[in-house]
Amino acid sequence: MQDNSYEKVLNITSGNGWGGNNAVIAWGNEAQNVIDTSAYTHVKFKVKATNLTSVEVVVQNSRGEESKKSYAISSGKSLAGGWVEMEATLPGYVDMNWFALNINGIQPGLALLTDITFVTKDAPPPVIIDGPLYIFHSDHADSVYMQYWGDTSNSGTTISDAVQYPTYSKVLKLNSGTNWGNMAIILWGNEAANAVDISAYTHVKFKVKATTLDAIEVIVQNSADVESKIGYLISKGKPLADGWVEMEAALPGYTDMTWFGLTFNGAEPGSVLLADVEFVTQEIVVVGPDTAAPIPPQLSDSEALVLYSDSLKQDKFVSVWNSNWWNAPIYSEGNVDGDKYAKYEITDLGTTCGVVGLEFGIEYGVVDASAHNTFNFDMYVEPGVSKISVQLSSDAGNTFYELDNPITGQWISHETLFSEMTGAAGDLDASTLKFIGLQLWGEAGKAIYVDNIYFSGQSVFSDLAVTVKDSNSAVIPNAVVSVGSLAEASTKATTNANGIATLNIPEGDHKIFVDVEGMAIAKTVKSNVGGGVLDISMEPRYPAPAVAAPNPTIDNAAALTLYSDSLSVDKGISYWSDNWWNAPRFSEVKISGNNTASFQVLPDGVAGGVTGIQYGIVGGVVDASDKTGMRFDFYATAGVTKTEFQVVSGGGSGVTTLNSVTTGQWVTIDLVFADFAGTFDASTLSQLGLAIHGSTKDTVYLDNIYFY
């Protein structure tokens, strides 16, 4: 693609090495040459693209923290000659060492790029709302514009606003759908450009009259897709006349709310009347312990890695305090004489193991605490909390610290060695920590308080020499040996000419993976104490097909094609490897010159690892309502014993299971829509799920994927 509109232009062609059609360009420095970008608020650049439709702006600092934000190219400012000027916010790092643009789309394409500039812009004045913010109210007009007014999230909920009721002049009636159980859902939403600042409001109030539906979840989401969900029993609301109840729920205080929603649920289908939804400001008094948490030992920077404390120098921070994993307790922050703590109060729906996630290694990259060996936190537990499970999660897996019948009414300082936490051997990789989970059992309204979260103790490192050989005991050079996980490992090495890779790792149990081209991926768990040696023997993978998949007999005009060299592609696969659970590894290979999708079974996925193949996420869902089903060519190697296919729609999924798999030859799979029970909707298709049961020597191949 040629263009003379600008003097300096980069021409970038997409590749497929990342499981999609990505045209990526990056600029970087070593840590000693980082750039202070804190004075700049935005980056501007001009782009002209063919087929590529979105751009991801990536900024990384010297600590490995990373900001990623995606934008549709169509959202930019149109210029002459098909060019578009894009503008993206910057994270304000003082030590940027990488800046990158990932221009991508559902089909391969090209992009021209020019005039990349960091700029400083004044913040726009905030929208000032005097008094409550009205979402839907009998006595007031809506306070803010909401583009998606009354969305039901494909739940099947029906909403009527033609309801006559003597008490309230504006009433919505919601009838529960069947796509998500018995839920009746209503949502109000905006695109990020029209996000609403609700930081001045502490609570949402609304009035409800329900039949059968007895619980409600209040959902608030911001422009970064961080979501607050709090569950309540309708019976706990304030009784009003004629069976109505006034509900009140805490708000998370986002400055950029994009979605607000109410989800009503019950054991049976039902309906609910809804009125007077408003955001209000109330004085909040966080009731907590009378005394602050104990002051921890005054540790130096090298002696501790601190996530949260007023007494110690903080090294990292918790970016999300209230990720709702399931009926999460309500988070708030209080203080005793200026010493802050995090409070978690059990909700009506979370009395039996409500779970909340504290994220510190997601948004800006994993946290490396491998220099330490101890997990520390202070906790105050109110009477009425009967059990607490604290989860520490890494890329390698999860470990747990359990408190049955915990001591109540006083601060307790907890410290546990990583090695003493419960979980499978090697499930904690301290170099790739991501979040802490808190799981609570107890009475609604009872709470725990947390302070001084940090890692301490000194790990002892030593060298582990790993020798990699084939099944004939011949050494294998250039094998990649990694620790903790296969894809995200922070510690890895390559074998030398003698087949030896040396890993410098701390004491403890470690998962060791070995990856060699043409071989099954090997995994073992090694307890490292003072170093030593480890021999790993590799097995060859079962052979790939000798011939390409047969050419489809269907005409182009009769097929809606997602992937094929033989048919014209109507809408391409945007992402091949959405990891639903221990997903097989995707790559595209050529068989007799024909592009073919390959899915290699990984060690943790032998019992049905599942990948999601996305075709209706980027660029909208696929409407195949005029088609009979989905068809593709399928090849399984000798050890595959079972496969499951899931066609995902907005109304539910259609699942087909092959308990007897033909191996060693190409077969054609037909997933007939009429065979799918329930609320499957062929007009809103988005993904194909693929689960493989087999051995690490196995691979499944797909080609010619289309609707017919």
FIVOTI-731824 format. One record per residue (C-alpha): x, z, y. Coordinates in steps of 0.2 Angstrom, whole numbers, plus 5000, padded with zeros to 4 digits. Example, Ala and Ser with C-alpha at 12.3 -4.5 7.8 and 13.67 -1.06 7.14 Angstrom:
REC   east     up   north
REC   5062   5039    4978
REC   5068   5036    4995
END
This chain:
REC   east     up   north
REC   5000   5000    5000
REC   5008   4994    5017
REC   5003   5000    5034
REC   5012   4998    5051
REC   5001   5010    5061
REC   5016   5023    5062
REC   5034   5021    5063
REC   5038   5033    5049
REC   5027   5033    5034
REC   5029   5040    5016
REC   5021   5030    5002
REC   5016   5042    4987
REC   5009   5036    4970
REC   5000   5049    4959
REC   5007   5055    4942
REC   4998   5063    4928
REC   5011   5076    4923
REC   5000   5091    4929
REC   4984   5086    4919
REC   4976   5076    4933
REC   4980   5063    4946
REC   4991   5071    4958
REC   5002   5064    4971
REC   5014   5078    4976
REC   5027   5080    4989
REC   5037   5096    4993
REC   5050   5102    5006
REC   5060   5117    5001
REC   5075   5128    5005
REC   5085   5141    4996
REC   5081   5159    5001
REC   5095   5160    5013
REC   5088   5146    5023
REC   5070   5152    5025
REC   5059   5147    5040
REC   5049   5159    5051
REC   5032   5151    5052
REC   5023   5166    5059
REC   5021   5159    5076
REC   5011   5144    5069
REC   4993   5145    5064
REC   4990   5127    5057
REC   4998   5112    5050
REC   4992   5094    5055
REC   4996   5078    5046
REC   4989   5061    5044
REC   4984   5053    5028
REC   4977   5036    5021
REC   4972   5037    5003
REC   4966   5025    4990
REC   4956   5034    4976
REC   4963   5051    4980
REC   4950   5061    4988
REC   4957   5079    4992
REC   4973   5088    4997
REC   4979   5105    4992
REC   4991   5113    5005
REC   5004   5124    4997
REC   5015   5136    5006
REC   5027   5148    4997
REC   5039   5162    5004
REC   5055   5168    4997
REC   5046   5182    4987
REC   5037   5169    4977
REC   5020   5173    4986
REC   5010   5157    4988
REC   4996   5151    4998
REC   4985   5137    4991
REC   4970   5129    5001
REC   4961   5113    4996
REC   4952   5101    5008
REC   4942   5086    5005
REC   4950   5071    5014
REC   4933   5066    5020
REC   4932   5082    5030
REC   4946   5077    5041
REC   4946   5068    5058
REC   4944   5049    5056
REC   4957   5038    5065
REC   4959   5019    5066
REC   4964   5009    5051
REC   4957   5020    5038
REC   4969   5035    5043
REC   4962   5053    5043
REC   4970   5068    5052
REC   4969   5083    5042
REC   4971   5101    5048
REC   4974   5116    5037
REC   4977   5135    5041
REC   4994   5142    5038
REC   4998   5160    5030
REC   5010   5165    5044
REC   5025   5169    5032
REC   5041   5174    5041
REC   5051   5168    5026
REC   5044   5151    5021
REC   5055   5142    5009
REC   5043   5129    5002
REC   5029   5118    5009
REC   5020   5105    4999
REC   5005   5093    4999
REC   4996   5089    4983
REC   4985   5074    4986
REC   4973   5071    4971
REC   4957   5063    4964
REC   4947   5059    4949
REC   4957   5042    4947
REC   4975   5037    4949
REC   4979   5032    4967
REC   4990   5030    4982
REC   4993   5040    4998
REC   5002   5036    5014
REC   5007   5051    5024
REC   5014   5054    5042
REC   5016   5065    5057
REC   5017   5082    5048
REC   5017   5096    5061
REC   5015   5114    5062
REC   5005   5119    5077
REC   4998   5135    5086
REC   4980   5136    5090
REC   4970   5149    5099
REC   4957   5158    5088
REC   4939   5152    5092
REC   4928   5166    5101
REC   4918   5175    5088
REC   4899   5173    5087
REC   4891   5189    5094
REC   4875   5194    5087
REC   4866   5209    5096
REC   4858   5220    5084
REC   4854   5216    5066
REC   4858   5200    5058
REC   4841   5192    5051
REC   4842   5181    5035
REC   4824   5180    5032
REC   4812   5192    5042
REC   4793   5194    5046
REC   4796   5198    5064
REC   4812   5189    5069
REC   4819   5171    5068
REC   4834   5168    5057
REC   4850   5174    5066
REC   4862   5162    5059
REC   4862   5144    5052
REC   4863   5144    5033
REC   4865   5126    5026
REC   4860   5130    5008
REC   4844   5141    5011
REC   4835   5146    4995
REC   4848   5139    4983
REC   4844   5145    4965
REC   4861   5141    4957
REC   4853   5130    4943
REC   4844   5146    4936
REC   4828   5138    4935
REC   4820   5150    4947
REC   4805   5143    4957
REC   4803   5149    4975
REC   4787   5148    4985
REC   4786   5153    5004
REC   4768   5149    5005
REC   4763   5167    5001
REC   4750   5176    5011
REC   4752   5195    5011
REC   4744   5207    5024
REC   4758   5218    5026
REC   4772   5205    5030
REC   4770   5188    5038
REC   4784   5180    5029
REC   4786   5183    5010
REC   4795   5173    4997
REC   4789   5173    4979
REC   4802   5171    4966
REC   4798   5167    4948
REC   4812   5169    4935
REC   4820   5155    4926
REC   4826   5153    4909
REC   4843   5145    4911
REC   4852   5162    4914
REC   4841   5173    4904
REC   4827   5181    4914
REC   4835   5180    4931
REC   4826   5176    4947
REC   4840   5170    4960
REC   4840   5166    4978
REC   4855   5161    4988
REC   4859   5157    5006
REC   4876   5148    5009
REC   4887   5138    5021
REC   4902   5128    5019
REC   4918   5137    5025
REC   4918   5129    5042
REC   4902   5138    5046
REC   4907   5155    5038
REC   4898   5170    5046
REC   4907   5186    5052
REC   4898   5201    5045
REC   4912   5213    5048
REC   4901   5223    5060
REC   4887   5226    5047
REC   4888   5239    5034
REC   4872   5237    5024
REC   4859   5224    5019
REC   4841   5230    5019
REC   4826   5220    5011
REC   4809   5224    5004
REC   4804   5219    4986
REC   4789   5220    4975
REC   4793   5216    4957
REC   4783   5213    4941
REC   4794   5216    4925
REC   4810   5213    4934
REC   4818   5230    4937
REC   4836   5227    4942
REC   4845   5218    4956
REC   4863   5212    4960
REC   4868   5209    4978
REC   4881   5196    4979
REC   4892   5192    4994
REC   4906   5179    4994
REC   4919   5174    5007
REC   4928   5157    5011
REC   4942   5162    4999
REC   4929   5163    4985
REC   4932   5182    4984
REC   4915   5189    4978
REC   4907   5206    4979
REC   4893   5210    4967
REC   4884   5227    4966
REC   4870   5231    4954
REC   4855   5242    4958
REC   4839   5248    4949
REC   4824   5243    4960
REC   4816   5260    4955
REC   4830   5269    4965
REC   4824   5261    4981
REC   4813   5269    4995
REC   4794   5268    4990
REC   4783   5259    5002
REC   4764   5255    5002
REC   4756   5244    4989
REC   4770   5244    4977
REC   4783   5238    4989
REC   4801   5246    4988
REC   4814   5245    5002
REC   4832   5242    4995
REC   4848   5245    5004
REC   4865   5239    4998
REC   4883   5241    5004
REC   4891   5225    5012
REC   4910   5221    5009
REC   4913   5218    5028
REC   4920   5200    5026
REC   4924   5191    5042
REC   4920   5174    5034
REC   4905   5176    5023
REC   4900   5159    5015
REC   4887   5165    5002
REC   4874   5179    5001
REC   4863   5181    4986
REC   4850   5192    4977
REC   4849   5191    4958
REC   4834   5200    4950
REC   4834   5203    4931
REC   4824   5211    4918
REC   4820   5212    4899
REC   4806   5200    4901
REC   4803   5185    4913
REC   4794   5190    4929
REC   4791   5187    4947
REC   4796   5196    4963
REC   4790   5196    4981
REC   4804   5197    4994
REC   4803   5201    5013
REC   4813   5206    5028
REC   4831   5203    5023
REC   4842   5209    5036
REC   4860   5215    5039
REC   4862   5232    5048
REC   4875   5243    5055
REC   4875   5262    5049
REC   4887   5276    5051
REC   4897   5277    5035
REC   4904   5294    5030
REC   4915   5292    5014
REC   4913   5309    5005
REC   4928   5313    4995
REC   4940   5327    4990
REC   4944   5340    5003
REC   4963   5338    5000
REC   4974   5323    5000
REC   4983   5317    4985
REC   5000   5325    4981
REC   5014   5318    4990
REC   5024   5308    4977
REC   5043   5310    4975
REC   5052   5301    4990
REC   5059   5287    4980
REC   5071   5273    4987
REC   5066   5255    4987
REC   5076   5252    4971
REC   5068   5267    4963
REC   5050   5261    4965
REC   5039   5246    4968
REC   5024   5252    4978
REC   5007   5244    4978
REC   4997   5257    4988
REC   5003   5273    4997
REC   5004   5281    5014
REC   5018   5292    5008
REC   5030   5279    5001
REC   5035   5262    5008
REC   5024   5249    5002
REC   5032   5234    4993
REC   5017   5224    4988
REC   4998   5226    4992
REC   4981   5225    4983
REC   4973   5209    4990
REC   4956   5212    4981
REC   4950   5230    4978
REC   4933   5226    4971
REC   4933   5211    4959
REC   4917   5213    4949
REC   4922   5211    4931
REC   4905   5218    4925
REC   4893   5230    4934
REC   4908   5236    4945
REC   4908   5253    4954
REC   4906   5252    4973
REC   4923   5252    4982
REC   4926   5260    4999
REC   4941   5267    5007
REC   4942   5285    5015
REC   4955   5297    5020
REC   4959   5315    5021
REC   4969   5319    5037
REC   4974   5301    5039
REC   4980   5299    5021
REC   4970   5285    5013
REC   4962   5284    4996
REC   4952   5271    4987
REC   4935   5277    4981
REC   4925   5269    4966
REC   4907   5275    4964
REC   4897   5271    4948
REC   4882   5260    4951
REC   4864   5261    4943
REC   4869   5247    4931
REC   4887   5253    4928
REC   4884   5269    4920
REC   4891   5263    4903
REC   4908   5255    4907
REC   4906   5246    4923
REC   4923   5237    4927
REC   4931   5233    4943
REC   4948   5223    4945
REC   4961   5227    4958
REC   4971   5211    4961
REC   4988   5212    4967
REC   4997   5197    4958
REC   4984   5183    4959
REC   4983   5176    4977
REC   5002   5177    4981
REC   5009   5176    4964
REC   5013   5188    4950
REC   5022   5205    4953
REC   5039   5208    4944
REC   5040   5226    4940
REC   5052   5223    4926
REC   5066   5234    4934
REC   5054   5249    4931
REC   5047   5257    4915
REC   5033   5269    4922
REC   5016   5266    4929
REC   5011   5280    4942
REC   4994   5284    4951
REC   4985   5299    4957
REC   4967   5301    4953
REC   4953   5313    4958
REC   4938   5313    4947
REC   4920   5320    4951
REC   4911   5330    4938
REC   4899   5318    4929
REC   4912   5305    4925
REC   4915   5306    4907
REC   4928   5293    4903
REC   4940   5281    4912
REC   4950   5267    4905
REC   4964   5260    4916
REC   4970   5243    4912
REC   4987   5235    4917
REC   4987   5216    4915
REC   5000   5203    4914
REC   5002   5185    4909
REC   5007   5191    4891
REC   4991   5202    4889
REC   4983   5219    4893
REC   4988   5237    4890
REC   4977   5252    4893
REC   4978   5271    4898
REC   4963   5280    4892
REC   4956   5296    4899
REC   4942   5304    4889
REC   4933   5319    4897
REC   4945   5319    4911
REC   4949   5334    4922
REC   4938   5334    4936
REC   4938   5342    4954
REC   4956   5341    4957
REC   4970   5328    4960
REC   4980   5324    4945
REC   4996   5314    4945
REC   4997   5302    4931
REC   5013   5294    4924
REC   5014   5284    4908
REC   5028   5274    4901
REC   5024   5255    4899
REC   5029   5258    4880
REC   5016   5272    4878
REC   5001   5262    4884
REC   4989   5256    4871
REC   4988   5237    4866
REC   4996   5225    4854
REC   5015   5224    4854
REC   5022   5213    4868
REC   5005   5213    4877
REC   5013   5219    4893
REC   5026   5208    4902
REC   5031   5219    4917
REC   5038   5204    4926
REC   5021   5195    4927
REC   5009   5209    4933
REC   4993   5203    4940
REC   4979   5217    4941
REC   4973   5234    4937
REC   4956   5236    4929
REC   4946   5252    4931
REC   4932   5255    4918
REC   4921   5270    4921
REC   4908   5279    4911
REC   4897   5292    4919
REC   4882   5296    4930
REC   4876   5284    4944
REC   4883   5290    4960
REC   4898   5299    4953
REC   4915   5293    4959
REC   4934   5293    4956
REC   4947   5292    4970
REC   4964   5284    4968
REC   4980   5285    4978
REC   4999   5282    4977
REC   4999   5267    4965
REC   5017   5262    4960
REC   5030   5258    4947
REC   5045   5269    4944
REC   5059   5273    4932
REC   5073   5262    4928
REC   5073   5249    4914
REC   5088   5246    4904
REC   5092   5228    4902
REC   5102   5220    4888
REC   5106   5202    4882
REC   5096   5196    4867
REC   5104   5180    4859
REC   5091   5169    4851
REC   5096   5156    4839
REC   5084   5141    4836
REC   5085   5131    4820
REC   5075   5118    4811
REC   5067   5121    4793
REC   5084   5114    4786
REC   5094   5128    4796
REC   5101   5115    4808
REC   5103   5122    4825
REC   5092   5115    4839
REC   5100   5112    4856
REC   5089   5111    4872
REC   5075   5121    4865
REC   5066   5131    4879
REC   5065   5150    4874
REC   5053   5160    4885
REC   5047   5178    4886
REC   5030   5185    4888
REC   5020   5169    4889
REC   5023   5150    4887
REC   5017   5143    4903
REC   5020   5157    4916
REC   5035   5165    4909
REC   5047   5172    4923
REC   5061   5174    4910
REC   5067   5158    4900
REC   5082   5150    4894
REC   5088   5134    4886
REC   5098   5134    4870
REC   5115   5127    4871
REC   5124   5115    4859
REC   5125   5129    4846
REC   5106   5132    4847
REC   5108   5149    4856
REC   5099   5155    4871
REC   5103   5171    4879
REC   5089   5181    4887
REC   5093   5196    4898
REC   5077   5207    4896
REC   5072   5226    4897
REC   5070   5238    4883
REC   5053   5236    4874
REC   5042   5224    4864
REC   5042   5206    4870
REC   5033   5190    4865
REC   5046   5177    4862
REC   5041   5158    4862
REC   5051   5143    4858
REC   5046   5125    4863
REC   5054   5110    4856
REC   5048   5092    4857
REC   5040   5087    4841
REC   5039   5104    4834
REC   5026   5117    4832
REC   5028   5131    4846
REC   5035   5146    4838
REC   5030   5164    4843
REC   5037   5181    4838
REC   5037   5199    4844
REC   5054   5207    4846
REC   5058   5225    4850
REC   5073   5224    4862
REC   5084   5240    4862
REC   5102   5237    4867
REC   5101   5219    4864
REC   5105   5210    4848
REC   5101   5193    4840
REC   5085   5184    4834
REC   5084   5169    4823
REC   5069   5158    4825
REC   5065   5144    4813
REC   5055   5129    4819
REC   5043   5118    4809
REC   5039   5100    4813
REC   5021   5096    4819
REC   5010   5085    4809
REC   5013   5067    4813
REC   5003   5058    4827
REC   4991   5043    4822
REC   5001   5028    4817
REC   4988   5017    4826
REC   4978   5018    4842
REC   4959   5022    4841
REC   4948   5007    4838
REC   4942   4997    4852
REC   4924   5002    4856
REC   4910   4990    4852
REC   4899   4995    4866
REC   4898   4983    4882
REC   4905   4990    4898
REC   4888   4989    4906
REC   4880   5000    4893
REC   4893   5014    4894
REC   4896   5027    4907
REC   4915   5029    4904
REC   4926   5044    4907
REC   4942   5039    4898
REC   4948   5023    4890
REC   4960   5009    4891
REC   4947   4997    4883
REC   4932   5001    4894
REC   4931   5001    4913
REC   4932   5019    4919
REC   4916   5024    4929
REC   4922   5042    4933
REC   4938   5048    4927
REC   4943   5065    4920
REC   4949   5076    4935
REC   4957   5090    4924
REC   4961   5090    4906
REC   4966   5108    4903
REC   4954   5121    4910
REC   4959   5136    4900
REC   4943   5144    4893
REC   4952   5154    4880
REC   4970   5151    4873
REC   4968   5133    4876
REC   4978   5120    4867
REC   4991   5111    4877
REC   4986   5094    4885
REC   4997   5079    4887
REC   4994   5061    4888
REC   5004   5050    4875
REC   5005   5032    4871
REC   5000   5026    4853
REC   5003   5008    4850
REC   5004   5006    4869
REC   4987   5014    4871
REC   4985   5030    4882
REC   4978   5044    4872
REC   4974   5062    4876
REC   4983   5075    4865
REC   4979   5093    4862
REC   4992   5104    4854
REC   4987   5120    4846
REC   4996   5135    4853
REC   5001   5151    4843
REC   4987   5162    4851
REC   4974   5148    4849
REC   4974   5145    4831
REC   4957   5153    4828
REC   4948   5142    4840
REC   4958   5140    4857
REC   4946   5132    4869
REC   4950   5119    4883
REC   4938   5113    4896
REC   4939   5094    4900
REC   4932   5092    4918
REC   4924   5076    4924
REC   4909   5083    4935
REC   4918   5096    4945
REC   4928   5086    4958
REC   4916   5073    4966
REC   4900   5080    4959
REC   4891   5081    4942
REC   4888   5066    4931
REC   4870   5060    4929
REC   4869   5053    4911
REC   4850   5056    4910
REC   4847   5038    4905
REC   4860   5039    4891
REC   4857   5045    4873
REC   4873   5055    4871
REC   4892   5057    4873
REC   4904   5048    4861
REC   4922   5048    4859
REC   4936   5044    4846
REC   4943   5059    4837
REC   4959   5061    4827
REC   4964   5078    4819
REC   4980   5082    4810
REC   4980   5089    4792
REC   4978   5107    4796
REC   4963   5107    4807
REC   4949   5116    4798
REC   4935   5117    4811
REC   4931   5110    4829
REC   4918   5114    4841
REC   4912   5103    4856
REC   4902   5109    4871
REC   4894   5098    4883
REC   4892   5108    4899
REC   4877   5105    4910
REC   4869   5114    4925
REC   4855   5119    4914
REC   4865   5126    4899
REC   4877   5119    4886
REC   4874   5108    4871
REC   4886   5114    4856
REC   4890   5104    4841
REC   4901   5112    4827
REC   4911   5102    4814
REC   4914   5115    4800
REC   4921   5101    4789
REC   4934   5090    4798
REC   4940   5073    4793
REC   4959   5073    4795
REC   4972   5060    4796
REC   4961   5046    4802
REC   4951   5041    4818
REC   4933   5045    4817
REC   4919   5042    4830
REC   4910   5058    4836
REC   4892   5056    4843
REC   4885   5071    4853
REC   4867   5067    4854
REC   4858   5075    4869
REC   4841   5076    4859
REC   4850   5088    4846
REC   4854   5101    4860
REC   4841   5115    4861
REC   4836   5125    4876
REC   4838   5119    4894
REC   4852   5107    4892
REC   4851   5095    4907
REC   4859   5078    4905
REC   4858   5074    4924
REC   4870   5088    4929
REC   4885   5086    4917
REC   4902   5093    4921
REC   4914   5097    4907
REC   4917   5094    4888
REC   4923   5110    4879
REC   4935   5107    4864
REC   4939   5121    4852
REC   4951   5119    4838
REC   4954   5129    4823
REC   4970   5126    4814
REC   4989   5129    4814
REC   5002   5128    4827
REC   5008   5112    4818
REC   4991   5104    4822
REC   4986   5092    4836
REC   4969   5084    4840
REC   4969   5067    4849
REC   4954   5060    4859
REC   4951   5042    4866
REC   4937   5031    4873
REC   4926   5045    4880
REC   4910   5039    4887
REC   4891   5041    4888
REC   4880   5028    4879
END
